[in-house]
Structures are given as structure tokens and as C-alpha cells.
């Protein structure tokens, strides 16, 4: 089921700037028993993105009505929201008074193996690198070609995610996730000030850690440090929290030890992690 600008339909104009130029934003939200998880945080990020791109931000009740217009959701599914600048003439110049396009749709919950949570995952280092652009860093804009190319680098079923560096060789994120490393019990996550997405679950983990008195540091992380960490885990709004057990690189593989800190953190945050629910 899809709702476009409040109407039940599944088509947009071929002149829509989201289609032509990636001129817009999106959010991927866990919908549990009909309730959007971390809804305020998703709306806040979209509002920041609208401010950055110069897009009118619809009132939260407008999105709420769009969601109500969808079919009754199953107990657990994915809500995807897309906001574009709407239709415009040929050329990059945005219309002076845009009429945004809103799209809301329900998608099935991803069928990730339960072992991703219980046993951890294997990831690989991607060749594709993220370009540095502080103006677009952090927001979830529609231009995802870097992630598409990175995800196209593997089809092996045993690889759950790909790690992406930026043009300077710093670890930034996964193709669909944020990354946290643990050094001697201290949590560290890559800065997304130059590129990458400021993920919602990343924000939740940082907030809850700090509320519990745990240290979590945002900083630049070089690739060599990734090898030196004791643990790594991935986060996003659907997977919750996956520990990483093995990293595959062109030079070979390296592994992490038992994810003790990660397990403790997952237990503390279980109510905040919809991806951990059976």
C-alpha cells in the first residue's frame, strides 16, 4: 500500500525532482504494532534535512494522516517516508515555490537470520568510498548512489554488511548502518560531520549510553584502529544492534573476540531496539 500526497495511489510525475535529481529526503521507520518507533527523532532529522535543502517541512500531523491512510499494518513492518521537492521544469534550478511530493508506503520486515543477533555477523570492506561534503553530511537525502555501488560489490550470503571509508581513508559507516567500536570498554563512533548519515539508532545508543554514565565518543577513526578494537557493532532502525565477529578485506580477514560489552549494551537497550524482537 502506498499513499502519495494523502491519496492512495502508486505513481508520481515523471518530472518529479526526486526522480530526476534525487532532490529530496527519506526516512525508514520501524513500525511495531502500528506505532512508529522513535518517531520524534525521525521527524527531527527530516526537519533538519528540509532546512538544509530549502524544502518546506510538512507539519507532523500531515505525515500522521498519510500513515493513517495506509492499510492496517501487520504486527511488525517497515514504514518508508519520502519527501521530494515535487515537479519542476528541466534544469537544476529549483522552482521558486515548490510543491513537495510526499510518499508513504509499508514494506515487509526484512528477513534477517536470527543468528545475526545471537552470533554476530561477517562484514567486508568496500572499495567504493564516500565523497566529502559537509553540507549534506548527516541528513538522509535521496542521493544514495555511493551506497548502491558499495552494496553491488558482493552477493555472498554470508556477508551481512559492507564498511565504507571516506576519500581520506577514515571509517564512516556501513552501507545501511552506523558503526560503533569498543576500545578497552570505551565506545567510539565515527564522526559524520564530513559525510555519512547520522542514524536514528546511533542517536538512541549515544543518548542511552550517556544517560547510563557510559562514555561514547564521536571522532575520526582510521582504518588501522578498526583492526585494533576489541569489539565492533552495527546499528540502524531495523537491525537494532548487530555485533561484528569477522571483517573481510582484500588482504584477508580479521576477527574480534567475545562481544561482552556489546551484549551488555544490547540487554540494557532491548526496549529501544526493535530489530531484536522475535
KAGI-V349024 format. One record per pair of residues at least 24 apart in sequence whose C-alpha atoms are under 10 Angstrom apart, sorted by the first residue. I is the first residue (numbers start at 1). J is the second residue. Records with the same first field share a line. If there is no record, write none. Layout:
I=J ; J
//
This chain:
1=69 ; 70 ; 71 ; 72 ; 73 ; 104 ; 105 ; 106 ; 107
2=66 ; 67 ; 69 ; 70 ; 71 ; 80 ; 103 ; 104 ; 105 ; 106 ; 107
3=65 ; 66 ; 67 ; 68 ; 69 ; 70 ; 71 ; 81 ; 102 ; 103 ; 104 ; 105 ; 106
4=66 ; 69 ; 82 ; 83 ; 101 ; 102 ; 103 ; 104 ; 105
5=62 ; 63 ; 65 ; 66 ; 83 ; 100 ; 101 ; 102 ; 103 ; 104
6=62 ; 63 ; 65 ; 66 ; 67 ; 68 ; 69 ; 70 ; 101 ; 102 ; 103 ; 104
7=66 ; 69 ; 70 ; 102 ; 103 ; 104
8=66 ; 69 ; 70 ; 71 ; 103 ; 104 ; 105
9=103
10=103 ; 104 ; 105
11=103
12=86 ; 87 ; 101 ; 102 ; 103
13=86 ; 87 ; 88 ; 101
14=87 ; 88
15=86 ; 87 ; 88 ; 89 ; 90
16=84 ; 85 ; 86 ; 87 ; 88 ; 89 ; 100 ; 101
17=84 ; 85 ; 86 ; 87 ; 88 ; 89 ; 90 ; 91 ; 92 ; 94 ; 95 ; 100 ; 101
18=82 ; 83 ; 84 ; 85 ; 86 ; 87 ; 100 ; 101 ; 141 ; 142 ; 143
19=84 ; 86 ; 87 ; 142
20=87 ; 88 ; 90 ; 91 ; 92
21=84 ; 85 ; 91 ; 92 ; 142 ; 143
22=84 ; 85 ; 141 ; 142 ; 143 ; 144 ; 145
23=53 ; 55 ; 83 ; 84 ; 85 ; 86 ; 92 ; 94 ; 141 ; 142 ; 143
24=49 ; 50 ; 53 ; 54 ; 55 ; 82 ; 83 ; 84 ; 85 ; 86 ; 100 ; 101 ; 102 ; 140 ; 141 ; 142 ; 143
25=49 ; 50 ; 53 ; 55 ; 81 ; 82 ; 83 ; 84 ; 85 ; 102 ; 139 ; 140 ; 141 ; 142 ; 143
26=80 ; 81 ; 82 ; 83 ; 84 ; 102 ; 103 ; 104 ; 139 ; 140 ; 141 ; 142
27=79 ; 80 ; 81 ; 82 ; 83 ; 104 ; 139 ; 140 ; 141 ; 142 ; 200 ; 237
28=78 ; 79 ; 80 ; 81 ; 82 ; 107 ; 140 ; 200 ; 236 ; 237 ; 238
29=77 ; 78 ; 79 ; 80 ; 81 ; 106 ; 200 ; 236 ; 237 ; 238
30=76 ; 77 ; 78 ; 79 ; 80 ; 109 ; 236 ; 237 ; 238 ; 239 ; 240 ; 273 ; 274 ; 275
31=73 ; 74 ; 75 ; 76 ; 77 ; 78 ; 79 ; 80 ; 106 ; 107 ; 109 ; 237 ; 238 ; 274
32=73 ; 74 ; 75 ; 76 ; 77 ; 78 ; 79 ; 274 ; 277
33=72 ; 73 ; 74 ; 75 ; 76 ; 77
34=67 ; 68 ; 72 ; 73 ; 74 ; 75 ; 76 ; 77 ; 79
35=73 ; 75 ; 76
36=64 ; 67 ; 77 ; 78 ; 79
37=79 ; 200 ; 237 ; 238 ; 272 ; 273 ; 274
38=200 ; 201 ; 204 ; 237 ; 272
39=200
40=200
41=199 ; 200 ; 201 ; 203 ; 204
42=81 ; 199 ; 200 ; 237
44=200
45=138 ; 139 ; 140 ; 198 ; 199 ; 200
46=81 ; 82 ; 83 ; 139 ; 140 ; 141
47=139
48=138 ; 139 ; 140
49=136 ; 137 ; 138 ; 139 ; 140 ; 141
50=83 ; 84 ; 85 ; 139 ; 141
52=135 ; 136 ; 137 ; 139
53=85 ; 135 ; 136 ; 139 ; 141
54=85 ; 94 ; 98
55=83 ; 84 ; 85 ; 86 ; 97 ; 98 ; 99 ; 100
56=83 ; 84 ; 85 ; 97 ; 98 ; 99 ; 100
57=83 ; 100
58=83 ; 100 ; 102
62=102
63=102 ; 103 ; 104
66=102 ; 103 ; 104 ; 105
67=103 ; 104 ; 105 ; 106
68=104
69=104 ; 105
70=104 ; 105 ; 106
71=105 ; 106
72=106
73=106 ; 107 ; 108
74=106 ; 107 ; 108 ; 109
75=109
76=107 ; 108 ; 109 ; 110 ; 274 ; 275 ; 277 ; 278
77=106 ; 107 ; 108 ; 109 ; 110 ; 238
78=105 ; 106 ; 107 ; 108 ; 109 ; 110 ; 237 ; 238
79=104 ; 105 ; 106 ; 107 ; 108 ; 109
80=104 ; 105 ; 106 ; 107
81=105 ; 106
82=141 ; 142
83=141 ; 142
84=141 ; 142
109=238 ; 275
110=238 ; 239 ; 275
112=160 ; 238 ; 239 ; 275
113=160
114=275 ; 276 ; 277 ; 278
115=242
116=160 ; 239 ; 241 ; 242 ; 243 ; 244 ; 245 ; 276
117=239 ; 240 ; 241 ; 242 ; 243 ; 244 ; 263 ; 266 ; 275 ; 276 ; 277
118=242 ; 243 ; 263 ; 276
119=242 ; 243 ; 244 ; 245 ; 258 ; 259
120=160 ; 232 ; 233 ; 234 ; 241 ; 242 ; 243 ; 244 ; 245 ; 246 ; 258 ; 259
121=158 ; 159 ; 160 ; 161 ; 233 ; 234 ; 242 ; 243 ; 244 ; 245 ; 246 ; 247
122=157 ; 158 ; 159 ; 160 ; 161 ; 162 ; 243 ; 244 ; 245 ; 246 ; 247 ; 248 ; 253 ; 255
123=158 ; 159 ; 160 ; 161 ; 162 ; 163 ; 174 ; 234 ; 244 ; 245 ; 246 ; 247 ; 248 ; 249 ; 253
124=153 ; 154 ; 159 ; 160 ; 161 ; 162 ; 163 ; 164 ; 174 ; 246 ; 247 ; 248 ; 249 ; 250 ; 253
125=150 ; 153 ; 161 ; 162 ; 163 ; 164 ; 165 ; 171 ; 174 ; 223 ; 247 ; 248 ; 249 ; 250 ; 253
126=150 ; 151 ; 152 ; 153 ; 154 ; 161 ; 162 ; 163 ; 164 ; 165 ; 174 ; 175 ; 248 ; 249 ; 250
127=153 ; 162 ; 163 ; 164 ; 165 ; 249 ; 250
128=152 ; 153 ; 162 ; 163 ; 164 ; 165 ; 166 ; 167
129=163 ; 164 ; 165 ; 166 ; 167 ; 168 ; 169 ; 170 ; 171 ; 172
130=164 ; 165 ; 166 ; 167 ; 168 ; 169 ; 170 ; 171 ; 172 ; 173 ; 194 ; 195 ; 196
131=165 ; 166 ; 167 ; 168 ; 194 ; 195 ; 196
132=166 ; 167 ; 168 ; 192 ; 193 ; 194 ; 195 ; 196
133=193 ; 194 ; 195 ; 196
134=192 ; 193 ; 194 ; 195 ; 196
135=193 ; 194 ; 195
136=193 ; 194 ; 195 ; 196 ; 197
137=191 ; 192 ; 193 ; 194 ; 195 ; 196 ; 197 ; 198
138=191 ; 192 ; 193 ; 194 ; 195 ; 196 ; 197 ; 198 ; 199
139=192 ; 195 ; 196 ; 197 ; 198 ; 199
140=196 ; 197 ; 198 ; 199
141=197
144=175
146=175
147=174 ; 175 ; 176
148=175 ; 176
149=175
150=174 ; 175
151=175 ; 176
159=246 ; 247 ; 248
160=242 ; 244
161=234 ; 244 ; 247
162=247 ; 248
163=234 ; 247 ; 248 ; 249
164=196
165=195 ; 196 ; 221 ; 222 ; 223
166=194 ; 195 ; 196
167=195
168=222
169=221 ; 222 ; 223 ; 224
170=220 ; 221 ; 222 ; 223 ; 224 ; 225 ; 226
171=196 ; 220 ; 221 ; 222 ; 223 ; 224 ; 225 ; 226
172=196 ; 197 ; 219 ; 220 ; 221 ; 222 ; 223
173=197 ; 198 ; 199 ; 234 ; 235
174=234 ; 235 ; 236
176=234 ; 235 ; 236 ; 237 ; 238 ; 239
177=201 ; 202 ; 233 ; 234 ; 235 ; 236 ; 237 ; 238 ; 239 ; 240 ; 241 ; 242
178=202 ; 203 ; 233 ; 234 ; 235 ; 236 ; 241
179=232 ; 233 ; 234 ; 235 ; 236 ; 241 ; 242 ; 243 ; 244
180=205 ; 206 ; 216 ; 217 ; 218 ; 226 ; 231 ; 232 ; 233 ; 234 ; 235 ; 241 ; 243 ; 244 ; 262
181=216 ; 217 ; 221 ; 225 ; 226 ; 228 ; 229 ; 230 ; 231 ; 232 ; 233 ; 234 ; 243 ; 244 ; 262
182=216 ; 226 ; 228 ; 229 ; 230 ; 231 ; 232 ; 233 ; 259 ; 261 ; 262
183=225 ; 226 ; 228 ; 229 ; 230 ; 231 ; 232
184=229 ; 230 ; 231 ; 261
185=214 ; 215 ; 216 ; 229 ; 230 ; 231 ; 260 ; 261 ; 262
186=214 ; 215 ; 216 ; 217 ; 230 ; 261
187=214 ; 215 ; 216 ; 217 ; 218 ; 229 ; 231 ; 232 ; 261 ; 262
188=215 ; 216 ; 217 ; 218 ; 219 ; 220 ; 221 ; 229 ; 232
189=216 ; 217 ; 218 ; 219 ; 220 ; 221 ; 232 ; 233
190=217 ; 218 ; 219 ; 220 ; 221 ; 222
191=217 ; 218 ; 219 ; 220 ; 221
192=218 ; 219 ; 220
193=218 ; 219 ; 220
199=235 ; 236 ; 237
200=235 ; 236 ; 237
201=234 ; 235 ; 236 ; 237 ; 238 ; 239 ; 240 ; 241 ; 272 ; 273 ; 274
202=234 ; 235 ; 236 ; 237 ; 240 ; 241
203=235 ; 236
204=235 ; 236 ; 237 ; 269 ; 272 ; 273
205=235 ; 240 ; 241 ; 265 ; 266 ; 269 ; 272 ; 273
208=265 ; 268 ; 269 ; 272
209=265 ; 268 ; 269
212=268
214=265
226=254
227=254 ; 255 ; 256
228=256
229=256 ; 257
230=255 ; 256 ; 257 ; 258 ; 259 ; 260 ; 261
231=255 ; 256 ; 257 ; 258 ; 259 ; 260 ; 261 ; 262
232=256 ; 257 ; 259 ; 261 ; 262
233=259 ; 261 ; 262 ; 263
235=273 ; 275
236=273 ; 274 ; 275
237=272 ; 273 ; 274 ; 275
238=273 ; 274 ; 275 ; 276
239=273 ; 274 ; 275 ; 276 ; 277
240=266 ; 269 ; 270 ; 272 ; 273 ; 274 ; 275 ; 276 ; 277
241=265 ; 266 ; 269 ; 270 ; 273 ; 274 ; 275 ; 276
242=266 ; 275 ; 276
//
